[in-house]
């Protein structure tokens, strides 16, 4: 099955759960900023993402939103698109 475009967004109250959710989304996202990410997911990846987020979220305090975009639509972007990736090293100075 081909991958489909999604937007994943969250609002998480606890800093510890927030960092864990960010780590989960880094496994699936192709780009994003702060609490909103672009993902191109197969059906199996979509199910895995939802299951992993369900394990760590507190339904009374947290929110997670996964929106499937219409693949026939043209995606328009403003600004410079940057692929999300971890750098090889960090400069602290």
C-alpha positions as CSV (number, residue, x, y, z in Angstrom):
1,X,0.0,0.0,0.0
2,X,1.4,3.4,-0.9
3,X,2.3,5.9,1.8
4,X,-0.2,8.7,2.5
5,X,0.4,12.2,3.7
6,X,-0.6,13.1,7.3
7,X,-0.3,16.0,9.7
8,X,0.4,14.9,13.3
9,X,-0.1,17.4,16.1
10,X,-0.1,17.2,19.9
11,X,-0.7,19.1,23.1
12,X,0.8,17.3,26.0
13,X,0.8,18.7,29.6
14,X,3.6,16.7,31.2
15,X,7.2,17.5,30.1
16,X,8.3,13.9,30.5
17,X,5.4,12.6,28.2
18,X,6.1,15.5,25.9
19,X,9.7,14.4,25.3
20,X,8.6,10.8,24.8
21,X,6.0,11.8,22.3
22,X,8.5,13.9,20.4
23,X,10.8,10.8,20.2
24,X,8.0,8.7,18.9
25,X,7.1,11.3,16.2
26,X,10.8,11.6,15.2
27,X,10.6,7.9,14.2
28,X,7.7,8.7,11.7
29,X,8.0,12.4,10.6
30,X,9.6,13.8,7.6
31,X,9.5,17.3,8.8
32,X,7.8,19.7,11.2
33,X,8.0,22.3,13.9
34,X,7.4,22.2,17.6
35,X,4.2,20.2,18.0
36,X,3.1,19.8,14.4
37,X,4.7,17.3,12.0
38,X,4.4,16.0,8.4
39,X,4.3,12.3,8.1
40,X,4.1,10.0,5.0
41,X,2.8,6.7,6.4
42,X,1.7,3.3,5.2
43,X,-1.4,1.8,6.9
44,X,0.9,-0.3,9.2
45,X,3.0,2.7,10.2
46,X,-0.2,4.7,10.9
47,X,-1.4,2.0,13.2
48,X,2.0,1.7,14.9
49,X,2.2,5.5,15.5
50,X,-1.3,5.6,17.0
51,X,-0.6,2.6,19.2
52,X,2.7,4.0,20.5
53,X,1.1,7.4,21.2
54,X,-1.8,5.7,22.9
55,X,0.6,4.0,25.3
56,X,2.2,7.2,26.5
57,X,-0.6,9.8,26.6
58,X,-2.8,10.6,29.5
59,X,-6.3,11.0,28.0
60,X,-7.4,13.3,30.8
61,X,-4.6,15.8,30.1
62,X,-3.1,15.2,26.6
63,X,-4.3,15.5,23.0
64,X,-3.0,13.9,19.8
65,X,-4.3,14.6,16.4
66,X,-3.5,12.7,13.2
67,X,-5.1,14.1,10.0
68,X,-4.9,12.3,6.7
69,X,-4.4,14.7,3.8
70,X,-6.0,14.1,0.4
71,X,-3.1,12.7,-1.7
72,X,-4.8,14.1,-4.8
73,X,-4.5,17.6,-3.5
74,X,-1.5,19.8,-4.3
75,X,0.4,20.7,-1.2
76,X,1.4,24.3,-1.0
77,X,4.1,25.5,1.3
78,X,5.3,28.9,2.3
79,X,8.8,29.6,3.4
80,X,11.7,27.2,3.1
81,X,10.9,23.5,3.7
82,X,13.5,21.7,5.7
83,X,13.7,18.0,6.1
84,X,13.9,17.0,9.8
85,X,17.1,15.2,10.6
86,X,19.5,15.1,13.5
87,X,22.9,16.7,12.9
88,X,26.1,14.7,13.1
89,X,27.3,16.9,15.9
90,X,26.3,19.9,18.0
91,X,28.3,23.1,18.7
92,X,28.0,24.4,22.2
93,X,29.7,27.7,22.7
